[in-house]
Amino acid sequence: MNSYGDVSRLKSASYLNYEGTAEDTRFRLLLEAASRLIDAYTNRFFYVKETTRYFDGGGAPLFLKDDLLSVTTLKTDDDGDATYENTFATTDYILYPLNDYPKTIIKLTHDSDYGSFAGGIRKGIEIEGDFGYGDGESATPYSLSGSSTNETSDMTTTQTTMIIDDGTDFGIGQTIRLEDEQCYITGISTNTLTIKRGVNGTTAATHSTQTFDITVYIYDYPEPIEQACLIQAMRWWKRKDTAFMDVVVSPDIGGGITYYKGLDPDIKLILSQYKKRNI
C-alpha cells in the first residue's frame, strides 16, 4: 500500500475543497489507484522498497533495470550453483550517477578484487538494499514530521494504532518511518494514527516508547509526482458526477464535453520527465 498524495491535501481548497471525513477511505483508494497508474506509465515506482533483488550476471559497468537508492550487501554467484559466495566490499564498486539519485549503474573500482559481476551467470547477482526512485534527491527520502510518538507503553508488532504528538502533522495515505520500520497511514483521529505495519519490505517490530519518544519521519516524493497523483484522483472523483459517461452534453457551450479515460494528457506531460525506458 502506497500513495504519492495524501487525503488532507486532496481535500484542500487547491483541489476538491471538501470538508468532513465521510469520504476519507474513498479518497485514499483513489490516491492509491492513481499512484499505481503513475508507476505503470513511468515504468518505475517512487516509494522505497527495502528488499533483496536478483539480476543476471554481467560485465562492468552493470546497468540495472531497477532504480537503486542504497546497497546493504552485494553478492555474486560465479559458478551458477545458486550460492552467492562472493560478498563485495563497498570499496569494490561505485554507484552511478555519482551526484544524483536514484542510482542505475554499478562500476567496479580500479583496485577491486573482482573482474566482473558474475558475467554470463543467470541470476548471478544478489543485491540487498533500498530500491525505488524516492524523492530524486537523497538515499533517505524522508523528512522529520514534526511529531514523535506519545505512547505510554511499548508498541507491539500487532498494534495498528499509534498515538503521536500532533495529528495535524500527518495525512491519510502517507508512508512514515518508525526506526527501521515503514508504516502506512490509513486513518487519523485527532492524535491517533491507524497504520498498516511493516510495509514496503520492512517488518513490524516492537518499539520501546517507555524510555524515549520515537521520532517519526514522512516519506517524500518529487513534487510533480505528488501533483500528478492528486490531479488524477481529483478528476476521478469529479467524474462520478457524470455517471462516468464518455461525453456529457452541456447547454452552456452548445455541445458535448469529452472525458479522457485513464491518465489525463496534462498528467502525461507532467510524468514524461520521469518515464523510464525498459532495458
ZAMARGU-4260 file (C-alpha; in steps of 0.2 Angstrom, whole numbers, plus 5000, padded with zeros to 4 digits):
<rodrens>
0) 5000/5000/5000 | 5007/5017/4994 | 5001/5033/4989 | 5010/5048/4982 | 4997/5060/4988
5) 4988/5062/5005 | 4970/5064/5009 | 4972/5081/5018 | 4980/5089/5003 | 4967/5081/4991
10) 4953/5089/5001 | 4961/5106/5002 | 4954/5121/4993 | 4968/5119/4980 | 4959/5103/4974
15) 4942/5096/4980 | 4938/5109/4993 | 4930/5096/5003 | 4925/5097/5021 | 4922/5082/5033
20) 4929/5064/5034 | 4915/5054/5027 | 4924/5050/5011 | 4941/5048/5018 | 4943/5030/5013
25) 4937/5033/4996 | 4949/5047/4994 | 4963/5036/5000 | 4958/5022/4987 | 4958/5034/4973
30) 4975/5041/4978 | 4982/5023/4979 | 4975/5019/4961 | 4982/5035/4954 | 4999/5030/4961
35) 4999/5013/4953 | 4994/5021/4937 | 5009/5033/4938 | 5020/5018/4942 | 5014/5009/4926
40) 5016/5024/4915 | 5033/5029/4921 | 5040/5011/4922 | 5046/5014/4939 | 5040/5016/4957
45) 5044/5031/4968 | 5041/5023/4986 | 5056/5014/4994 | 5056/4995/4994 | 5068/4988/5006
50) 5071/4971/4999 | 5083/4958/4991 | 5083/4958/4972 | 5092/4946/4959 | 5099/4951/4942
55) 5108/4941/4928 | 5127/4942/4929 | 5136/4954/4918 | 5152/4963/4915 | 5157/4980/4921
60) 5148/4993/4921 | 5132/4984/4926 | 5116/4993/4921 | 5102/4990/4932 | 5084/4989/4927
65) 5078/4994/4944 | 5081/5011/4952 | 5093/5009/4967 | 5095/5021/4982 | 5107/5011/4993
70) 5116/4994/4994 | 5116/4984/5010 | 5125/4969/5003 | 5130/4965/4985 | 5134/4946/4982
75) 5138/4936/4966 | 5137/4918/4961 | 5151/4914/4949 | 5148/4896/4946 | 5129/4896/4944
80) 5126/4884/4959 | 5113/4897/4967 | 5125/4900/4981 | 5131/4918/4982 | 5149/4915/4988
85) 5156/4932/4984 | 5152/4947/4995 | 5158/4963/4988 | 5166/4976/4999 | 5160/4994/4997
90) 5177/4998/4991 | 5175/4986/4976 | 5161/4996/4967 | 5154/5013/4965 | 5136/5018/4962
95) 5132/5030/4947 | 5127/5043/4944 | 5139/5050/4957 | 5129/5065/4962 | 5111/5061/4959
100) 5098/5049/4964 | 5092/5036/4960 | 5107/5025/4955 | 5106/5015/4940 | 5124/5009/4936
105) 5137/5000/4946 | 5155/5001/4941 | 5170/4991/4948 | 5184/5001/4956 | 5201/5001/4949
110) 5208/4991/4964 | 5193/4979/4965 | 5196/4960/4968 | 5183/4956/4955 | 5184/4957/4936
115) 5165/4957/4933 | 5148/4955/4941 | 5146/4936/4938 | 5147/4938/4920 | 5137/4925/4910
120) 5128/4918/4925 | 5109/4919/4925 | 5103/4926/4942 | 5121/4928/4946 | 5119/4944/4956
125) 5110/4947/4973 | 5108/4964/4979 | 5100/4968/4996 | 5096/4987/4998 | 5083/5001/4996
130) 5075/5001/4978 | 5064/5014/4971 | 5066/5032/4964 | 5062/5041/4981 | 5062/5060/4980
135) 5076/5060/4967 | 5087/5069/4979 | 5093/5058/4993 | 5096/5040/4998 | 5085/5043/5013
140) 5070/5051/5005 | 5060/5056/5021 | 5059/5071/5032 | 5055/5075/5050 | 5036/5075/5053
145) 5037/5087/5067 | 5030/5075/5079 | 5036/5060/5089 | 5027/5045/5097 | 5017/5049/5113
150) 5014/5031/5119 | 5013/5026/5137 | 5019/5008/5134 | 5029/4998/5121 | 5022/4996/5104
155) 5019/4978/5100 | 5021/4970/5082 | 5002/4968/5081 | 4997/4986/5086 | 4988/4995/5072
160) 4986/5012/5081 | 4999/5024/5086 | 4997/5040/5097 | 5008/5055/5092 | 5011/5072/5097
165) 5000/5081/5084 | 4989/5073/5071 | 4989/5088/5060 | 5007/5084/5055 | 5001/5069/5045
170) 4989/5064/5032 | 4980/5048/5027 | 4989/5040/5013 | 5007/5045/5019 | 5020/5032/5022
175) 5030/5035/5038 | 5046/5028/5046 | 5047/5022/5064 | 5065/5017/5067 | 5068/5004/5054
180) 5050/5000/5050 | 5039/5008/5037 | 5021/5011/5041 | 5006/5017/5030 | 4993/5028/5037
185) 4975/5023/5034 | 4966/5034/5046 | 4968/5048/5058 | 4958/5053/5073 | 4964/5068/5082
190) 4982/5062/5088 | 4979/5044/5084 | 4985/5036/5068 | 4978/5020/5061 | 4993/5011/5052
195) 4997/4996/5042 | 5013/4989/5049 | 5029/4983/5041 | 5026/4989/5023 | 5037/4990/5008
200) 5048/4975/5013 | 5050/4980/5031 | 5045/4970/5046 | 5033/4975/5060 | 5044/4977/5076
205) 5042/4981/5094 | 5046/4999/5098 | 5051/5004/5115 | 5042/5020/5119 | 5044/5020/5138
210) 5061/5027/5139 | 5060/5039/5125 | 5049/5046/5111 | 5052/5039/5094 | 5055/5052/5080
215) 5043/5049/5066 | 5048/5053/5048 | 5037/5055/5032 | 5042/5049/5015 | 5044/5062/5002
220) 5041/5061/4983 | 5045/5073/4969 | 5033/5087/4969 | 5027/5084/4951 | 5023/5066/4955
225) 5013/5071/4970 | 5004/5084/4959 | 5000/5071/4946 | 4993/5059/4959 | 4982/5072/4967
230) 4975/5079/4950 | 4971/5061/4944 | 4962/5057/4960 | 4953/5074/4959 | 4947/5070/4941
235) 4941/5053/4945 | 4931/5060/4960 | 4923/5074/4949 | 4919/5062/4935 | 4907/5052/4946
240) 4895/5066/4944 | 4894/5062/4926 | 4890/5044/4929 | 4906/5040/4921 | 4900/5044/4904
245) 4912/5047/4890 | 4903/5063/4883 | 4892/5075/4893 | 4881/5087/4884 | 4882/5105/4891
250) 4869/5118/4886 | 4881/5132/4891 | 4893/5128/4877 | 4880/5121/4865 | 4889/5104/4863
255) 4897/5089/4872 | 4912/5088/4883 | 4923/5073/4880 | 4931/5065/4895 | 4948/5056/4894
260) 4949/5039/4901 | 4965/5034/4910 | 4978/5047/4913 | 4974/5064/4908 | 4985/5071/4894
265) 4992/5085/4905 | 4997/5072/4918 | 5006/5063/4905 | 5016/5078/4901 | 5020/5081/4919
270) 5026/5062/4920 | 5036/5062/4904 | 5052/5068/4913 | 5051/5053/4924 | 5047/5040/4911
275) 5060/5026/4911 | 5064/5016/4896 | 5063/4997/4898 | 5080/4988/4897
</rodrens>
